[in-house]
């Protein structure tokens, strides 16, 4: 992925979303030119920073969107007026959540042109019901995997902290979203690899393997 054009990153908020599920966005945000510009890094490194535009999306556009632990997140777009995205991150709603037809259509439409779609924890639900996981390898919270393997055999479910299949990245439990994002940044942003490693080291991030 190049740093020369604005990168449109969207976060889909389905009902009440686990705050930690969308917090990995902040890791990607460390590569943002506004963040990097506040450091004393060399001009060479600062020039590698990304120009990121953020979209926070829910079905209706009503703002703010309720999150867990009493947090509320400002919404910038509805599924109707959200622009085409480069990256779509889906955080986890309640496991009983089922996406509406409109949400399914939105995910399908965005998937056609995104560079990457990332699901964290139960964020797999909109992707699953939109059909984009059919025939793909994916993961989800470990305690849900037996049920998913039985009820949704069209997906190759694996017991991993995170897994990639093409442009679909999925993670297991809520804490695994951070590990997914670190791997995503390392693999997808070659030009920013040095920045990524510096920030991960500064954050004292300890990478665990894909397998539990």
C-alpha atoms as one frame of an Amber mdcrd trajectory, in Angstrom:
protein
   0.000   0.000   0.000   1.356   3.360  -1.003   1.581   6.437   1.210   1.016
   8.759  -1.763  -2.792   8.816  -1.771  -5.230   9.236   1.121  -6.109   5.940
   2.728  -9.807   5.706   3.586 -10.269   3.573   6.688 -13.761   2.721   7.894
 -15.002   1.258  11.156 -18.407  -0.409  10.996 -20.340  -0.148  14.258 -23.133
  -2.707  14.547 -25.312  -2.046  17.570 -23.372  -1.809  20.859 -19.776  -2.682
  19.984 -16.980  -3.878  22.247 -14.673  -0.886  22.639 -11.516  -3.019  22.608
 -12.564  -4.541  19.284 -12.124  -1.241  17.474  -9.169   0.007  19.526  -6.625
  -1.684  17.192  -7.408   1.199  14.837  -5.228   3.317  17.118  -2.244   1.156
  16.190  -2.774   1.885  12.515  -3.259   5.520  13.465   0.335   5.635  14.679
   1.337   5.603  11.006  -0.846   8.665  10.321   1.029  11.762   9.189  -0.574
  13.799  11.987   0.784  11.387  14.591   4.203  10.893  13.019   4.506  14.641
  12.453   4.510  15.165  16.207   7.636  13.066  16.703  11.302  13.982  16.395
  11.872  11.305  13.769  14.061  11.984  10.766  12.564  13.635   7.686  13.016
  10.328   5.896  10.716   8.544   8.345   8.205  11.390   8.573   7.906  11.312
   4.786   6.801   7.654   5.002   3.742   8.475   7.125   0.287   7.734   5.776
  -2.432  10.220   4.918  -5.448   8.574   6.544  -9.096   9.567   6.369 -11.309
   7.921   9.011 -14.966   6.975   8.631 -17.026   5.783  11.587 -20.144   4.131
  10.251 -23.394   2.713  11.553 -26.612   1.764   9.822 -28.501   5.005  10.327
 -25.743   7.565  10.807 -27.156   8.413  14.229 -24.439   9.708  16.513 -22.980
   8.857  18.933 -22.879   5.067  18.719 -23.011   3.266  22.085 -19.999   1.175
  22.997 -19.282  -1.075  25.958 -18.199   0.331  29.336 -20.374   3.402  28.810
 -18.295   4.841  25.977 -19.897   6.589  23.017 -18.251   6.994  19.630 -19.011
   9.824  17.215 -20.402   8.576  13.896 -19.369  10.276  10.662 -21.348   8.276
   8.097 -24.332   6.022   7.588 -24.116   2.934   5.413 -25.890   4.994   2.736
 -23.428   7.879   2.475 -20.157   6.156   3.348 -17.605   6.552   0.542 -15.710
   3.622  -0.970 -13.159   2.426   1.558  -9.646   1.027   1.344  -9.837  -0.751
   4.690 -12.925  -1.821   6.622 -12.618  -2.827  10.284 -15.614  -4.519  11.907
 -15.703  -4.687  15.690 -17.769  -7.166  17.623 -21.418  -6.676  18.611 -23.353
  -8.947  20.940 -23.120 -12.581  19.743 -26.892 -12.600  19.216 -26.655  -9.724
  16.695 -27.855 -10.435  13.181 -27.142  -7.834  10.468 -30.015  -6.361   8.501
 -30.193  -6.801   4.744 -28.996  -3.215   4.380 -25.878  -3.897   6.487 -25.199
  -7.094   4.542 -25.462  -5.203   1.263 -23.106  -2.520   2.577 -20.470  -5.067
   3.580 -20.753  -6.835   0.227 -20.456  -3.576  -1.694 -17.457  -2.365   0.272
 -15.774  -5.751   0.016 -15.717  -5.478  -3.761 -13.155  -2.681  -3.663 -11.502
  -2.659  -0.224  -7.870  -3.617  -0.006  -8.556  -5.384   3.273 -11.479  -6.301
   5.512 -10.673  -6.972   9.159 -12.986  -8.562  11.721 -12.300  -8.660  15.445
 -14.033 -11.125  17.768 -17.772 -11.234  16.930 -17.150  -8.709  14.175 -17.199
 -11.793  11.963 -21.027 -11.706  12.066 -21.666  -9.029   9.394 -19.020 -10.634
   7.174 -20.472 -14.101   7.676 -24.079 -13.177   6.962 -23.081 -11.095   3.953
 -21.626 -14.270   2.439 -18.085 -13.011   1.948 -16.638 -15.685   4.242 -18.086
 -18.516   2.152 -15.263 -20.765   0.970 -12.691 -18.850   2.993 -10.589 -19.661
   6.026 -11.619 -17.611   9.049 -11.579 -17.606  12.812 -13.828 -16.365  15.614
 -13.996 -16.577  19.406 -12.860 -20.055  20.439 -15.999 -20.913  22.402 -18.137
 -20.240  19.320 -16.082 -22.300  16.881 -17.763 -25.698  17.549 -21.168 -24.161
  16.844 -19.922 -22.315  13.766 -18.288 -25.419  12.321 -21.587 -27.247  12.635
 -23.955 -24.506  11.521 -21.774 -22.699   8.942 -19.690 -25.426   7.253 -19.313
 -23.315   4.124 -16.539 -21.472   6.002 -13.276 -23.182   6.909 -13.119 -22.304
  10.596  -9.718 -22.592  12.267  -8.698 -22.237  15.900  -6.164 -19.423  15.657
  -5.610 -16.047  17.243  -5.887 -14.523  13.783  -5.877 -15.715  10.209  -5.661
 -14.183   6.752  -7.356 -15.438   3.607  -6.728 -13.076   0.736  -7.948  -9.650
   1.736  -9.997 -10.976   4.672  -8.359 -10.887   8.093 -10.223 -12.307  11.095
  -9.303 -12.643  14.753 -10.444 -14.784  17.654 -11.052 -13.105  20.988 -11.091
  -9.393  21.693  -7.402  -9.204  22.694  -6.374 -10.897  19.454  -7.433  -7.849
  17.464  -4.218  -6.111  18.501  -2.157  -9.065  17.280  -4.097  -9.128  14.033
  -3.466  -5.426  13.464   0.261  -5.727  14.130   0.549  -8.526  11.582  -1.621
  -6.622   9.134   0.568  -3.516   9.384   3.750  -5.511   8.946   2.471  -7.357
   5.894   0.489  -4.642   4.136   2.592  -1.506   4.649   6.039  -2.370   3.361
   7.002   1.290   2.872   6.133   1.987   6.513   7.729  -1.169   7.962  10.448
   0.765   9.809   7.856   3.086  11.355   5.697   0.109  12.308   8.543  -1.632
  14.104   9.561   1.538  15.942   6.046   2.145  17.230   5.441  -1.480  18.191
   8.675  -1.463  20.158   7.782   1.837  21.819   4.403   0.385  22.785   6.125
  -2.698  24.271   4.016  -4.888  22.025   4.715  -8.599  22.463   3.718 -10.571
  19.366   2.297 -14.014  19.991   1.982 -16.573  17.230  -1.152 -17.325  15.251
  -1.733 -20.551  17.182  -3.047 -20.609  20.741
